Amino acid sequence: MPRLQAVDSSFPHAMPIADSIAKVVARLEGAPGAGARWLRGYGMSKVRMDQLYPAALSLIPPGDGVLDLGCGIGLLGLLLEARGLRNETLGIEWDPAKARFGQRTAEGKVGTRILCGDLFEVPWPPCSVVTVLDVLHYLPAERQRALLFRIGAHLPEGGRLLLRVMDAQAGGMAILTRLAERLAVGFGWNLAPRVHWRSLADLRMDLADAGFSLRQDPGTRGAMAGNQILLCIREPKTAHGTGPSN
């Protein structure tokens, strides 16, 4: 299948990605709330350094509704709003501290909302883009598969799923990334019982069963070595998969 092109960054009303990042950093610097210092610092560092955001922003079409599952403090939604391309983003985050900080930071932004809750239980609004960025590995394999099938059932034909995942078989610096994730869980920064790494080959099979075609696998570079961004397109609903295993 042909590779999808990235969203045209020359869209007449688009703020350049670098300027959008600077705007979000400035908003984080002024984020209110007692005890928010660590989350402010984390957000400013992540949005400046993580190549996830330039990559993801270039793959989300102007005007599309975005469902950001496991949104953290809502950086993606803030960046999309800063770009001015009329995207509306609903983020769902299960960590109450991160969700509250994100809600305060997004206050007054008409295109960005954050809800605190379990992404399997909070109702999903209609959308044409779903993002699951650095989230799947917090779920056991059967729950990962169930989530992909639910997303496949939710998206319309041609809808986009953006995943950032880690290949369990990746070596080199990716080993340090996996160690950092385990430490983040162990110290309670990321709320999960444990991490569940899987191979990209297994994930690709699940995506195909859930009705997705993998159109772009550009990878990412930056602080979290070994991560991959997968752009998946929902195929016609008549193409049935085998169903989730749970």
PAKOL-510320 format. One record per residue: x, y, z of N, C-alpha, C in turn; residue number from 1; chain; residue in three letters. Coordinates in steps of 0.1 Angstrom, whole numbers, plus 5000, padded with zeros to 4 digits. Example, Ala and Ser with C-alpha at 12.3 -4.5 7.8 and 13.67 -1.06 7.14 Angstrom:
REM residues 2
<atom <5132 4943 5078> <5123 4955 5078> <5132 4967 5078> 1 "A" "ALA"> <atom <5128 4978 5071> <5137 4989 5071> <5129 5000 5079> 2 "A" "SER"> 
REM end
This chain:
REM residues 246
<atom <5008 4988 5000> <5000 5000 5000> <5009 5012 5000> 1 "A" "MET"> <atom <5004 5023 4994> <5012 5036 4994> <5014 5041 5008> 2 "A" "PRO"> <atom <5025 5048 5010> <5027 5055 5023> <5019 5068 5023> 3 "A" "ARG"> <atom <5013 5070 5034> <5005 5083 5036> <5015 5094 5038> 4 "A" "LEU"> <atom <5013 5105 5033> <5021 5117 5035> <5017 5123 5048> 5 "A" "GLN"> <atom <5027 5130 5054> <5025 5137 5066> <5015 5149 5063> 6 "A" "ALA"> <atom <5008 5154 5073> <4999 5165 5072> <5007 5177 5067> 7 "A" "VAL"> <atom <5002 5184 5058> <5009 5196 5052> <5011 5207 5062> 8 "A" "ASP"> <atom <5023 5209 5066> <5026 5219 5076> <5025 5233 5070> 9 "A" "SER"> <atom <5022 5235 5057> <5021 5248 5052> <5006 5252 5052> 10 "A" "SER"> <atom <4997 5245 5059> <4983 5249 5060> <4983 5264 5064> 11 "A" "PHE"> <atom <4975 5272 5058> <4976 5286 5059> <4976 5292 5073> 12 "A" "PRO"> <atom <4968 5285 5082> <4967 5290 5096> <4975 5283 5106> 13 "A" "HIS"> <atom <4984 5275 5101> <4992 5266 5111> <5003 5274 5117> 14 "A" "ALA"> <atom <5004 5274 5130> <5016 5279 5137> <5027 5269 5135> 15 "A" "MET"> <atom <5039 5273 5132> <5050 5263 5131> <5051 5255 5144> 16 "A" "PRO"> <atom <5055 5242 5142> <5056 5233 5153> <5066 5239 5164> 17 "A" "ILE"> <atom <5077 5245 5160> <5086 5250 5170> <5080 5261 5178> 18 "A" "ALA"> <atom <5072 5270 5171> <5065 5281 5178> <5054 5275 5188> 19 "A" "ASP"> <atom <5048 5265 5183> <5037 5258 5192> <5043 5253 5204> 20 "A" "SER"> <atom <5055 5247 5203> <5062 5241 5215> <5066 5253 5224> 21 "A" "ILE"> <atom <5071 5264 5219> <5075 5275 5227> <5062 5281 5235> 22 "A" "ALA"> <atom <5051 5281 5228> <5039 5286 5234> <5034 5277 5245> 23 "A" "LYS"> <atom <5035 5264 5243> <5031 5255 5254> <5040 5255 5265> 24 "A" "VAL"> <atom <5053 5257 5263> <5063 5258 5274> <5060 5270 5282> 25 "A" "VAL"> <atom <5056 5282 5276> <5053 5294 5283> <5040 5291 5291> 26 "A" "ALA"> <atom <5031 5284 5286> <5018 5281 5294> <5022 5272 5306> 27 "A" "ARG"> <atom <5030 5263 5304> <5034 5254 5315> <5041 5262 5326> 28 "A" "LEU"> <atom <5050 5271 5322> <5057 5279 5332> <5048 5287 5341> 29 "A" "GLU"> <atom <5036 5290 5336> <5026 5298 5344> <5015 5289 5350> 30 "A" "GLY"> <atom <5017 5276 5349> <5006 5267 5353> <5004 5269 5368> 31 "A" "ALA"> <atom <4992 5270 5373> <4989 5273 5387> <4988 5260 5395> 32 "A" "PRO"> <atom <4988 5261 5408> <4985 5249 5417> <4997 5246 5426> 33 "A" "GLY"> <atom <4994 5244 5438> <5004 5240 5448> <5009 5226 5445> 34 "A" "ALA"> <atom <5022 5225 5446> <5028 5211 5444> <5030 5208 5429> 35 "A" "GLY"> <atom <5028 5218 5420> <5029 5215 5406> <5043 5216 5400> 36 "A" "ALA"> <atom <5053 5219 5409> <5066 5222 5403> <5072 5211 5395> 37 "A" "ARG"> <atom <5071 5198 5401> <5076 5187 5394> <5069 5184 5380> 38 "A" "TRP"> <atom <5056 5186 5380> <5049 5183 5368> <5052 5194 5357> 39 "A" "LEU"> <atom <5053 5207 5362> <5057 5217 5353> <5071 5214 5347> 40 "A" "ARG"> <atom <5081 5211 5355> <5094 5208 5350> <5094 5196 5340> 41 "A" "GLY"> <atom <5086 5186 5344> <5085 5174 5335> <5079 5177 5322> 42 "A" "TYR"> <atom <5068 5185 5322> <5062 5189 5310> <5070 5197 5301> 43 "A" "GLY"> <atom <5077 5207 5306> <5086 5216 5298> <5097 5208 5292> 44 "A" "MET"> <atom <5103 5199 5300> <5114 5191 5295> <5110 5182 5284> 45 "A" "SER"> <atom <5098 5175 5286> <5093 5165 5276> <5089 5172 5263> 46 "A" "LYS"> <atom <5082 5183 5264> <5077 5189 5252> <5089 5195 5244> 47 "A" "VAL"> <atom <5099 5199 5251> <5111 5205 5244> <5120 5194 5237> 48 "A" "ARG"> <atom <5121 5182 5244> <5131 5173 5240> <5126 5161 5233> 49 "A" "MET"> <atom <5114 5157 5235> <5109 5144 5230> <5104 5146 5215> 50 "A" "ASP"> <atom <5111 5139 5206> <5107 5140 5192> <5094 5134 5189> 51 "A" "GLN"> <atom <5087 5128 5199> <5074 5123 5197> <5064 5134 5191> 52 "A" "LEU"> <atom <5065 5146 5197> <5055 5156 5194> <5056 5162 5180> 53 "A" "TYR"> <atom <5068 5166 5175> <5069 5170 5161> <5064 5159 5151> 54 "A" "PRO"> <atom <5068 5146 5155> <5063 5135 5146> <5048 5133 5146> 55 "A" "ALA"> <atom <5042 5134 5158> <5028 5131 5159> <5020 5143 5153> 56 "A" "ALA"> <atom <5024 5155 5156> <5017 5167 5151> <5016 5167 5136> 57 "A" "LEU"> <atom <5027 5162 5129> <5027 5162 5115> <5018 5151 5108> 58 "A" "SER"> <atom <5013 5142 5117> <5005 5131 5112> <4990 5133 5116> 59 "A" "LEU"> <atom <4986 5144 5122> <4972 5146 5126> <4966 5156 5117> 60 "A" "ILE"> <atom <4956 5153 5109> <4950 5162 5099> <4943 5174 5106> 61 "A" "PRO"> <atom <4944 5186 5100> <4937 5198 5105> <4922 5195 5107> 62 "A" "PRO"> <atom <4916 5199 5118> <4902 5198 5120> <4897 5185 5125> 63 "A" "GLY"> <atom <4906 5175 5126> <4901 5162 5130> <4900 5161 5146> 64 "A" "ASP"> <atom <4889 5154 5150> <4888 5152 5164> <4897 5141 5169> 65 "A" "GLY"> <atom <4904 5144 5181> <4914 5135 5186> <4910 5130 5199> 66 "A" "VAL"> <atom <4912 5117 5201> <4910 5111 5214> <4924 5106 5219> 67 "A" "LEU"> <atom <4929 5112 5229> <4943 5109 5234> <4942 5100 5246> 68 "A" "ASP"> <atom <4944 5087 5245> <4942 5078 5256> <4955 5077 5264> 69 "A" "LEU"> <atom <4954 5079 5277> <4966 5079 5285> <4974 5092 5283> 70 "A" "GLY"> <atom <4967 5103 5283> <4972 5116 5278> <4982 5123 5288> 71 "A" "CYS"> <atom <4984 5117 5300> <4993 5124 5309> <4988 5137 5313> 72 "A" "GLY"> <atom <4996 5148 5312> <4992 5161 5315> <4987 5169 5303> 73 "A" "ILE"> <atom <4984 5161 5292> <4977 5167 5281> <4985 5176 5271> 74 "A" "GLY"> <atom <4998 5172 5270> <5007 5180 5261> <5003 5180 5247> 75 "A" "LEU"> <atom <4998 5168 5242> <4995 5167 5228> <4983 5177 5225> 76 "A" "LEU"> <atom <4973 5177 5233> <4961 5186 5231> <4965 5200 5231> 77 "A" "GLY"> <atom <4974 5204 5241> <4979 5218 5241> <4986 5222 5229> 78 "A" "LEU"> <atom <4994 5213 5224> <5002 5216 5211> <4993 5217 5199> 79 "A" "LEU"> <atom <4983 5208 5198> <4974 5209 5187> <4966 5222 5188> 80 "A" "LEU"> <atom <4962 5226 5199> <4954 5239 5201> <4964 5250 5197> 81 "A" "GLU"> <atom <4976 5250 5201> <4985 5261 5198> <4988 5262 5183> 82 "A" "ALA"> <atom <4987 5251 5176> <4989 5252 5162> <4978 5259 5154> 83 "A" "ARG"> <atom <4966 5259 5160> <4955 5266 5155> <4949 5260 5143> 84 "A" "GLY"> <atom <4948 5246 5142> <4943 5239 5131> <4929 5234 5134> 85 "A" "LEU"> <atom <4922 5239 5144> <4908 5236 5147> <4907 5221 5151> 86 "A" "ARG"> <atom <4917 5215 5157> <4915 5201 5162> <4909 5203 5176> 87 "A" "ASN"> <atom <4900 5194 5180> <4895 5193 5193> <4900 5180 5199> 88 "A" "GLU"> <atom <4905 5180 5211> <4912 5169 5217> <4905 5166 5231> 89 "A" "THR"> <atom <4901 5153 5233> <4897 5148 5246> <4908 5139 5250> 90 "A" "LEU"> <atom <4914 5142 5262> <4924 5133 5268> <4918 5125 5280> 91 "A" "GLY"> <atom <4922 5113 5281> <4918 5105 5293> <4930 5100 5300> 92 "A" "ILE"> <atom <4931 5103 5313> <4943 5100 5321> <4938 5094 5334> 93 "A" "GLU"> <atom <4945 5083 5338> <4940 5076 5350> <4948 5080 5363> 94 "A" "TRP"> <atom <4958 5088 5361> <4966 5093 5372> <4959 5106 5377> 95 "A" "ASP"> <atom <4953 5107 5388> <4946 5119 5392> <4954 5131 5393> 96 "A" "PRO"> <atom <4967 5130 5398> <4975 5142 5399> <4979 5148 5385> 97 "A" "ALA"> <atom <4982 5139 5376> <4985 5144 5362> <4972 5150 5355> 98 "A" "LYS"> <atom <4961 5143 5357> <4949 5148 5351> <4945 5161 5357> 99 "A" "ALA"> <atom <4946 5163 5370> <4943 5176 5376> <4952 5187 5371> 100 "A" "ARG"> <atom <4965 5184 5370> <4974 5194 5365> <4971 5198 5350> 101 "A" "PHE"> <atom <4968 5187 5343> <4965 5190 5329> <4952 5198 5327> 102 "A" "GLY"> <atom <4942 5195 5336> <4930 5203 5335> <4932 5218 5338> 103 "A" "GLN"> <atom <4940 5220 5349> <4943 5234 5352> <4951 5241 5341> 104 "A" "ARG"> <atom <4960 5234 5335> <4969 5240 5324> <4960 5243 5312> 105 "A" "THR"> <atom <4951 5234 5309> <4942 5236 5297> <4930 5245 5300> 106 "A" "ALA"> <atom <4929 5250 5312> <4917 5258 5315> <4916 5270 5305> 107 "A" "GLU"> <atom <4905 5272 5300> <4903 5283 5290> <4906 5280 5276> 108 "A" "GLY"> <atom <4911 5268 5274> <4913 5263 5260> <4901 5255 5255> 109 "A" "LYS"> <atom <4894 5261 5245> <4881 5255 5241> <4883 5242 5234> 110 "A" "VAL"> <atom <4894 5239 5228> <4896 5227 5220> <4903 5216 5228> 111 "A" "GLY"> <atom <4905 5217 5241> <4913 5207 5248> <4905 5204 5261> 112 "A" "THR"> <atom <4902 5191 5263> <4896 5187 5276> <4903 5174 5281> 113 "A" "ARG"> <atom <4904 5173 5294> <4910 5161 5300> <4900 5156 5310> 114 "A" "ILE"> <atom <4898 5143 5310> <4890 5135 5319> <4899 5126 5327> 115 "A" "LEU"> <atom <4896 5124 5340> <4903 5115 5348> <4895 5102 5349> 116 "A" "CYS"> <atom <4901 5091 5345> <4894 5078 5346> <4901 5067 5339> 117 "A" "GLY"> <atom <4895 5055 5339> <4900 5044 5332> <4896 5045 5318> 118 "A" "ASP"> <atom <4906 5043 5309> <4903 5045 5294> <4893 5034 5289> 119 "A" "LEU"> <atom <4892 5023 5296> <4882 5013 5292> <4868 5016 5297> 120 "A" "PHE"> <atom <4867 5026 5306> <4854 5028 5312> <4848 5042 5309> 121 "A" "GLU"> <atom <4857 5052 5307> <4852 5065 5303> <4846 5065 5289> 122 "A" "VAL"> <atom <4834 5070 5286> <4828 5070 5273> <4837 5077 5263> 123 "A" "PRO"> <atom <4838 5072 5251> <4846 5078 5241> <4837 5086 5231> 124 "A" "TRP"> <atom <4841 5099 5228> <4833 5106 5218> <4837 5102 5204> 125 "A" "PRO"> <atom <4828 5105 5194> <4832 5103 5180> <4845 5111 5177> 126 "A" "PRO"> <atom <4854 5104 5169> <4866 5111 5166> <4872 5104 5153> 127 "A" "CYS"> <atom <4882 5110 5147> <4888 5104 5135> <4902 5101 5138> 128 "A" "SER"> <atom <4908 5105 5149> <4922 5101 5153> <4922 5097 5167> 129 "A" "VAL"> <atom <4928 5085 5170> <4931 5081 5184> <4946 5080 5185> 130 "A" "VAL"> <atom <4951 5085 5196> <4965 5084 5200> <4967 5076 5212> 131 "A" "THR"> <atom <4976 5067 5212> <4980 5059 5223> <4995 5059 5224> 132 "A" "VAL"> <atom <5000 5069 5231> <5015 5072 5231> <5021 5068 5244> 133 "A" "LEU"> <atom <5030 5058 5243> <5037 5053 5255> <5027 5048 5266> 134 "A" "ASP"> <atom <5017 5041 5262> <5007 5036 5271> <5005 5021 5271> 135 "A" "VAL"> <atom <5006 5015 5259> <5003 5001 5258> <5011 4992 5267> 136 "A" "LEU"> <atom <5023 4995 5270> <5031 4986 5278> <5027 4986 5293> 137 "A" "HIS"> <atom <5018 4995 5297> <5012 4994 5311> <5001 4984 5312> 138 "A" "TYR"> <atom <4997 4978 5301> <4986 4969 5300> <4991 4955 5297> 139 "A" "LEU"> <atom <4986 4944 5303> <4989 4931 5299> <4986 4928 5285> 140 "A" "PRO"> <atom <4992 4918 5279> <4990 4916 5264> <4975 4915 5260> 141 "A" "ALA"> <atom <4967 4908 5268> <4953 4906 5265> <4945 4919 5265> 142 "A" "GLU"> <atom <4949 4928 5274> <4943 4941 5275> <4947 4950 5264> 143 "A" "ARG"> <atom <4960 4949 5260> <4965 4956 5248> <4957 4952 5236> 144 "A" "GLN"> <atom <4955 4940 5234> <4947 4935 5223> <4933 4940 5223> 145 "A" "ARG"> <atom <4927 4939 5235> <4913 4944 5237> <4912 4958 5234> 146 "A" "ALA"> <atom <4921 4966 5238> <4921 4981 5235> <4922 4983 5220> 147 "A" "LEU"> <atom <4931 4976 5213> <4932 4979 5199> <4919 4975 5192> 148 "A" "LEU"> <atom <4913 4964 5196> <4900 4961 5190> <4889 4971 5193> 149 "A" "PHE"> <atom <4889 4976 5205> <4879 4987 5208> <4882 4999 5199> 150 "A" "ARG"> <atom <4894 5003 5198> <4897 5014 5189> <4893 5012 5175> 151 "A" "ILE"> <atom <4896 5000 5170> <4892 4996 5156> <4877 4997 5154> 152 "A" "GLY"> <atom <4869 4993 5164> <4855 4994 5163> <4850 5008 5164> 153 "A" "ALA"> <atom <4857 5017 5171> <4853 5030 5173> <4856 5040 5162> 154 "A" "HIS"> <atom <4867 5038 5155> <4871 5047 5144> <4864 5044 5132> 155 "A" "LEU"> <atom <4861 5055 5124> <4855 5053 5111> <4865 5048 5101> 156 "A" "PRO"> <atom <4860 5043 5090> <4869 5039 5079> <4878 5050 5075> 157 "A" "GLU"> <atom <4891 5048 5074> <4901 5058 5071> <4906 5065 5083> 158 "A" "GLY"> <atom <4900 5063 5095> <4905 5069 5107> <4919 5065 5111> 159 "A" "GLY"> <atom <4926 5073 5118> <4940 5071 5121> <4942 5067 5136> 160 "A" "ARG"> <atom <4950 5058 5138> <4955 5054 5151> <4970 5057 5151> 161 "A" "LEU"> <atom <4975 5065 5161> <4989 5068 5163> <4993 5061 5175> 162 "A" "LEU"> <atom <5003 5052 5174> <5008 5045 5186> <5023 5048 5187> 163 "A" "LEU"> <atom <5028 5050 5200> <5042 5049 5202> <5044 5038 5211> 164 "A" "ARG"> <atom <5053 5029 5207> <5055 5016 5214> <5070 5013 5214> 165 "A" "VAL"> <atom <5074 5004 5223> <5087 4999 5224> <5088 4985 5219> 166 "A" "MET"> <atom <5097 4981 5210> <5099 4967 5206> <5106 4960 5217> 167 "A" "ASP"> <atom <5100 4950 5223> <5106 4942 5234> <5119 4936 5229> 168 "A" "ALA"> <atom <5121 4934 5216> <5134 4928 5211> <5144 4938 5207> 169 "A" "GLN"> <atom <5141 4951 5209> <5151 4961 5205> <5163 4961 5215> 170 "A" "ALA"> <atom <5175 4962 5210> <5187 4963 5219> <5193 4976 5220> 171 "A" "GLY"> <atom <5205 4977 5223> <5212 4990 5224> <5207 4999 5235> 172 "A" "GLY"> <atom <5205 5012 5231> <5200 5022 5241> <5186 5019 5245> 173 "A" "MET"> <atom <5178 5011 5237> <5165 5008 5241> <5164 5001 5254> 174 "A" "ALA"> <atom <5175 4993 5257> <5175 4986 5270> <5174 4997 5282> 175 "A" "ILE"> <atom <5181 5008 5280> <5180 5018 5290> <5167 5025 5291> 176 "A" "LEU"> <atom <5160 5026 5280> <5146 5032 5280> <5137 5023 5287> 177 "A" "THR"> <atom <5138 5010 5285> <5130 5000 5292> <5133 5001 5307> 178 "A" "ARG"> <atom <5145 5002 5311> <5149 5003 5325> <5143 5016 5331> 179 "A" "LEU"> <atom <5144 5027 5324> <5138 5039 5329> <5123 5038 5331> 180 "A" "ALA"> <atom <5116 5031 5323> <5102 5029 5324> <5099 5020 5337> 181 "A" "GLU"> <atom <5107 5010 5339> <5105 5002 5351> <5107 5010 5363> 182 "A" "ARG"> <atom <5117 5018 5363> <5120 5027 5375> <5109 5036 5377> 183 "A" "LEU"> <atom <5103 5042 5366> <5092 5052 5368> <5080 5045 5374> 184 "A" "ALA"> <atom <5078 5033 5371> <5067 5025 5377> <5070 5022 5391> 185 "A" "VAL"> <atom <5082 5017 5393> <5086 5013 5407> <5086 5025 5417> 186 "A" "GLY"> <atom <5089 5037 5412> <5089 5049 5421> <5075 5056 5422> 187 "A" "PHE"> <atom <5066 5051 5414> <5052 5056 5414> <5050 5068 5405> 188 "A" "GLY"> <atom <5060 5072 5397> <5057 5083 5388> <5047 5080 5377> 189 "A" "TRP"> <atom <5047 5067 5372> <5037 5062 5363> <5029 5051 5371> 190 "A" "ASN"> <atom <5016 5053 5371> <5008 5044 5379> <5004 5032 5371> 191 "A" "LEU"> <atom <5011 5021 5374> <5008 5008 5368> <5014 4997 5377> 192 "A" "ALA"> <atom <5009 4985 5378> <5015 4975 5386> <5028 4971 5380> 193 "A" "PRO"> <atom <5030 4970 5367> <5042 4966 5361> <5042 4970 5346> 194 "A" "ARG"> <atom <5053 4967 5339> <5053 4970 5324> <5052 4957 5317> 195 "A" "VAL"> <atom <5047 4957 5305> <5045 4945 5296> <5050 4948 5282> 196 "A" "HIS"> <atom <5063 4946 5280> <5068 4948 5267> <5065 4937 5257> 197 "A" "TRP"> <atom <5062 4940 5245> <5059 4930 5235> <5067 4933 5222> 198 "A" "ARG"> <atom <5068 4923 5213> <5075 4926 5201> <5066 4933 5191> 199 "A" "SER"> <atom <5073 4941 5182> <5065 4948 5172> <5058 4938 5163> 200 "A" "LEU"> <atom <5064 4926 5161> <5058 4916 5152> <5044 4912 5158> 201 "A" "ALA"> <atom <5044 4910 5171> <5031 4906 5178> <5021 4918 5177> 202 "A" "ASP"> <atom <5025 4930 5179> <5016 4942 5178> <5011 4943 5164> 203 "A" "LEU"> <atom <5019 4941 5154> <5014 4943 5140> <5004 4932 5137> 204 "A" "ARG"> <atom <5005 4920 5142> <4995 4910 5140> <4982 4914 5147> 205 "A" "MET"> <atom <4982 4920 5159> <4970 4924 5166> <4964 4936 5158> 206 "A" "ASP"> <atom <4972 4945 5153> <4966 4956 5146> <4959 4951 5133> 207 "A" "LEU"> <atom <4965 4942 5126> <4958 4936 5114> <4945 4930 5118> 208 "A" "ALA"> <atom <4945 4922 5129> <4933 4915 5133> <4922 4926 5137> 209 "A" "ASP"> <atom <4926 4937 5143> <4917 4947 5147> <4912 4956 5135> 210 "A" "ALA"> <atom <4917 4953 5123> <4912 4961 5112> <4921 4972 5107> 211 "A" "GLY"> <atom <4933 4972 5111> <4942 4983 5107> <4952 4979 5097> 212 "A" "PHE"> <atom <4956 4988 5089> <4968 4986 5080> <4979 4996 5085> 213 "A" "SER"> <atom <4991 4991 5085> <5002 4999 5090> <5007 5006 5078> 214 "A" "LEU"> <atom <5006 5020 5078> <5010 5028 5066> <5023 5034 5068> 215 "A" "ARG"> <atom <5027 5037 5080> <5040 5044 5082> <5046 5040 5095> 216 "A" "GLN"> <atom <5059 5037 5094> <5066 5032 5106> <5079 5040 5106> 217 "A" "ASP"> <atom <5078 5053 5109> <5090 5062 5108> <5100 5061 5119> 218 "A" "PRO"> <atom <5096 5056 5130> <5105 5056 5142> <5106 5070 5147> 219 "A" "GLY"> <atom <5113 5071 5159> <5115 5084 5165> <5129 5084 5171> 220 "A" "THR"> <atom <5135 5096 5172> <5148 5097 5179> <5146 5107 5191> 221 "A" "ARG"> <atom <5156 5107 5199> <5155 5116 5210> <5158 5109 5224> 222 "A" "GLY"> <atom <5152 5114 5234> <5156 5110 5248> <5152 5095 5250> 223 "A" "ALA"> <atom <5141 5091 5245> <5136 5077 5247> <5140 5068 5236> 224 "A" "MET"> <atom <5152 5064 5235> <5157 5056 5224> <5149 5043 5223> 225 "A" "ALA"> <atom <5147 5038 5211> <5141 5025 5208> <5126 5026 5206> 226 "A" "GLY"> <atom <5120 5037 5209> <5105 5039 5207> <5102 5040 5192> 227 "A" "ASN"> <atom <5091 5035 5188> <5086 5036 5174> <5072 5042 5174> 228 "A" "GLN"> <atom <5070 5051 5164> <5056 5056 5161> <5051 5048 5150> 229 "A" "ILE"> <atom <5039 5043 5152> <5032 5035 5141> <5020 5043 5137> 230 "A" "LEU"> <atom <5018 5046 5124> <5006 5052 5119> <4998 5041 5113> 231 "A" "LEU"> <atom <4986 5039 5118> <4977 5028 5114> <4964 5034 5109> 232 "A" "CYS"> <atom <4959 5029 5098> <4947 5034 5092> <4936 5023 5093> 233 "A" "ILE"> <atom <4924 5027 5097> <4913 5018 5098> <4908 5014 5084> 234 "A" "ARG"> <atom <4908 5002 5082> <4903 4996 5069> <4888 4995 5069> 235 "A" "GLU"> <atom <4882 4993 5058> <4867 4992 5058> <4862 4982 5068> 236 "A" "PRO"> <atom <4851 4985 5074> <4845 4977 5085> <4842 4963 5081> 237 "A" "LYS"> <atom <4841 4960 5068> <4837 4947 5063> <4849 4937 5065> 238 "A" "THR"> <atom <4861 4943 5067> <4873 4934 5069> <4873 4930 5084> 239 "A" "ALA"> <atom <4868 4919 5087> <4867 4915 5101> <4879 4908 5106> 240 "A" "HIS"> <atom <4883 4911 5118> <4895 4904 5124> <4890 4892 5132> 241 "A" "GLY"> <atom <4899 4886 5139> <4895 4874 5147> <4890 4876 5160> 242 "A" "THR"> <atom <4890 4889 5165> <4884 4892 5178> <4894 4891 5188> 243 "A" "GLY"> <atom <4892 4899 5199> <4902 4899 5210> <4901 4886 5217> 244 "A" "PRO"> <atom <4913 4882 5223> <4914 4869 5229> <4907 4868 5243> 245 "A" "SER"> <atom <4904 4880 5249> <4898 4879 5263> <4883 4881 5262> 246 "A" "ASN"> 
REM end
